[in-house]
Amino acid sequence: MKILIACEYSGVVREAFAALGHDAMSCDFLPSEQPGKHYQGDVRDVLYEEWDLMIAHPPCTYLTNAGVRHLHTDPKRWPKLFDAAEFFKLFLNSDHIPMRAIENPIMHKYAKTLIGGVKQSQVVQPWMFGHMEQKATCLWLRGLEPLQPTNNVKEEMMLLPKNQRERLHYLPPSADRWKERSRTPKGIADAMASQWNVC
Ligand SMILES: C[S@@+](CC[C@H](N)C(=O)[O-])C[C@H]1O[C@@H](n2cnc3c(N)ncnc32)[C@H](O)[C@@H]1O
C-alpha cells in the first residue's frame, strides 16, 4: 500500500508499516528522527497525491482539553484554535484517501464544535498496547476498523505510582517536552501496521 503518515517527525508509524513491506512516507516540517522515506515540508504539498491509507497526527496544542483554560486568559489563542480546527478538518475530509485515521487527544468543547461535532471513532491508551502509561488518544477512522488491544498491561501499570504511569503529564518543562509527549508509542504504531495491513 501507498501510505502517508502526515505530521510525523518520529518515523515510528512510518517504520512500523515499512517493516511490513509497505511504501510508507512520513511528512513533517521537521526532519525525521530516524532514517526512512520522509518529506520535510508542508503536508499540503503531498496530500493530494494517490494514497491508499493516511494516518495523520495534526498539532493538538489549541484543540486539546488539557489546554482549554488558556483560552480564557489569552485571547490570542482563539484565531490559532480556528486555524488548528481547519487543519484537522483537512485530514478528516480528505475523501480522496479511502482509509484514514486522524489522531488527537481528547478535545475541548469549542474544538469539538469547530470540527463539526464529528465524534472520534475510538479512544485508545498506551497500556492497551504494552506500554505502562496513561494518555487518552482519540482516533477518527474512515474506512478502517477500530484498533484492537494487543497487550493490555493496565493491571500492572496501576501498581505504579501516579507520576510514573502519567509520566508524560509530569515531564519537566524543556524545549523538547512537546516532542516527548507527542511521539506515537511503538505498541500503537505496530498495532496500526499489523491490523490495518488490509491490501
Ligand atoms: C503533535 S506532533 C505529532 C508527532 C507525531 N505523533 C510523531 O510521532 O512524530 C504534530 C506535528 O505536526 C507538524 N506539522 C504542523 N503543521 C504541519 C504542516 N502543515 N505540514 C507538515 N507538518 C506539520 C509539526 O511540525 C509537528 O511535528
The ligand as an ORCA input file, in Angstrom:
! r2SCAN-3c Opt
* xyz 0 1
  C       1.622     16.565     17.617
  S       3.015     16.473     16.579
  C       2.851     14.811     16.009
  C       4.032     13.941     16.303
  C       3.874     12.506     15.852
  N       2.920     11.774     16.686
  C       5.207     11.774     15.823
  O       5.326     10.689     16.453
  O       6.120     12.274     15.163
  C       2.437     17.451     15.232
  C       3.453     17.655     14.138
  O       2.810     18.313     13.044
  C       3.803     19.035     12.328
  N       3.110     19.965     11.394
  C       2.313     21.016     11.727
  N       1.815     21.603     10.616
  C       2.313     20.904      9.553
  C       2.172     21.039      8.136
  N       1.394     21.989      7.592
  N       2.836     20.168      7.349
  C       3.620     19.201      7.892
  N       3.785     19.020      9.240
  C       3.143     19.874     10.041
  C       4.634     19.669     13.431
  O       5.923     20.027     12.979
  C       4.638     18.544     14.480
  O       5.828     17.772     14.409
*
